[in-house]
């Protein structure tokens, strides 16, 4: 995991973010090529002047602005958070982010004349970007089993309260926004958790959390007094 702005993110999620940024930036270049296919740069500039579209080239200021605005919108819509209860919510947020992003980018491009691109290339940019990011998300979820978007949880205790957490995870059938990495029993007692899910306490809780890349610790101990829980 890598720490970004006080949050720990898996490397796979960071790679996904970089891939999506590349898709956003490249989509405008591809859209311009498709929109003005077969025309030279001079012919494109002449056509843009006739249609009062404004200068098409250089593309990079427009592509960078588009990428920055869309990236901010996608982050604000929670597309890079690891707490989506269902995979379908992730795609719903993706659709919502592109709808909202379309409105924001339109305002920005109209407000700054030098960024205006023309409706044809502008529309193609969004279609290509959405298609590319959707495919990237599908591949990412296929490769990670959607686990990359879930919080990794360590449960302290292996008694009846810990068993409730286990039941909650099983009832979710993989749709909940967390993944229980294991259960850490404290000071004996009866275990109500399958032995395969129990983590042996051979080192400190902090060391175990680091070793298993834990995002969140859940206290599932009935009695916290008498040394049961090392506060």
N, C-alpha and C positions, 0 to 999 in steps of 0.2 A: 504494500500500500504506500501511497504518497500523500503527504499532508499538504493541502491547499486551502489557504485562508482558514486555518484551525479545524479543517475537516479532513478526515482520512478517506481517500478514494482509492479503489482498486486500480491497478495499472490498466486493466482491460477497459474500464470506463473512461479513463483519460485518453486511451488510444481511440476509442469510439468518438470522443469529442474532437480530437484532431482530425479524424477522417471526415467527420461531418462539416467541420470548418473548411476543409479542402473541397468538399462537394459544393458547399455554398459558393465559394469563390469561383470554382471552375464552371459552375452552372451558367454564369453570366457570359463567360467567354464562349461556351458551347452555344448558348442561345443566340448570340450575335452572329456566329458563324452560320448557324442554320437559317436565321432570318435574312441574312444578306448573302446567301450561298451563290457562288459564281461571280460575284461582283468584286472589283478591285477596291482598294482603299479609297482612291479618288472618286470612284463611282458611288461608293457608300456615302462619302461626305457630301457629294452633290445631291444625292437622293434625300439625305437628311436635311439639307438646306432647303430643297424644294418643298418638302413636307413640313418645314418649320419644326423639326424634331430637336434640333440642336446638335452639337458635335458628338459623334459616336465615339471617336477616339480622343484621348487614350481611355481604355476600358478600366484599367486598374483602380482609379479613384472610385468609380461607381461600384466595381466588384468588391472592394474593401469596405465601402460604406454599407452595401447590402449585406455582406457577411457579418459585420459588426452589429448592425441593427437586429438581424435575425438571430444571432447568437445570444444577444441580451434577452430577446423575447423568449427564446427557448429555455434559457436558464430560469427566467422569471416564471415560466409555466411549469417548472419542476421536472423537466425532461432529464436532468442529471442528478436527481435525488434517488436514493436507494430505499424508498419506502412505498413504491407503487404496489397496492394490494393485489392487483391483477394486471396481466400483460395488456389486456384490452384498454385499460386506463392509459397506458403509456401511448398507445396509438391515438386515442381520443385527444390526449394532450398535444400530440404532434399535429393533428388536424387543426385544433384550436389555435396553436401557436402560429401556423401558417396563415390562418384567416386573420388573426390579429396583426401578424407581421406584415401581411399584404397592405393593410390599412396604414400602418406606421411608415413603411418604406415608401408608399405612394405619397404621403404627406411630405416626407423628407426630400424625395426626388423632385416634387413640384415646388417645394420651398426654395430649393437650391437649383437654379436653372442649369448650371454646369453639369449636374448629375443626371438630368433628364435623358432617358434612353429611347423612348418611343414605346407605344403600347404593345406592338408585336414582340419585340425582343424582351420587353419587361414581363409580359405574360409567359413567354417561353422559359424565362429564367426561373420563375416560380414553379412551373410544371416540372422542369428538369431537376430543380433542387429538391422538391418534395418527393419525387420518384426515387432519386438517389439516396436520400436520407431514409426513406421508408425501407428500401432494400438493405441499407446498412444496418438498420435496427433489426430487421428480420434475421439477417445473418448473425448479428451479435447475440440475439436471444437464442438462436439455434446452437451457437457454439458454446455459450455459457449456461444454457438451460435456464435462462432468466435469473440465475443465482447472482449474477453480477449487479443486479438492481435491488438486491435484498440486503437488509441489515443482518450482519452475523452476530448472533446472540449467544452468550454464555449464561447458563442458569446455575445459580448457587443453590445447592441442595438437590436431594434426590428422593424427597418424601412425597407426601400427598399434594402439597402445593406445587411442587415441581411437576408432578404427574398431570396437574391441570394444564400447565403450559404445554406439556407433551400432547395432551388430548386436543388442545386448541390448534396446535400445528397440524395434527392429523386431520382434524375436521376441515381445515382450510384447504386440504388437498393440493398444496403447492401454490395456492392463490394469495396467501397472506404475504405481507411485505417484509417478513423476517424469515431467517433460517437458523434454527437452533443447532449450534455446532456441537454442543455437548453439555452434560450436567456434572457439576462438581460437588460431590457430597461433602458435608462438614460434620466432623466429630460423630462418626458412627450412625446409629439409628437404622431403621428398616428402609430398604430401597424399593421404591415403586416404579423405577425406571429400568428399562432393558439394559443389561450390563454392557452391551455394545455401544451404548450412548453415553456411558459414564467415563469421565476423564479422571485418571489417577492424579491425586494431588502430590506430585513429586517435587514441585517448586512453588514459588509464590503465585498468588492470583494474578499479579501484574505480569509476571513472566509468562504465565499460561495465556493471558489475554493477548500479549504480543505475539507469542508463538502461533496462535490460531487466528490472528488478524481479527480480533473481536471488536465490533462496533459498539456493543451495548451489553451491560451486565444486568441480569434480572435476579433479584433476591427472592428465592423461593423457599425460605426457611421459616418454619412456624414460630419457633422461639428464638429470638435474637439475643437473649440474655445468657449469662453463665458461660460466656466464651464460645457460644455456638456460632456467632458471626464475628469475625475479627474486624471490628470497626476501624 
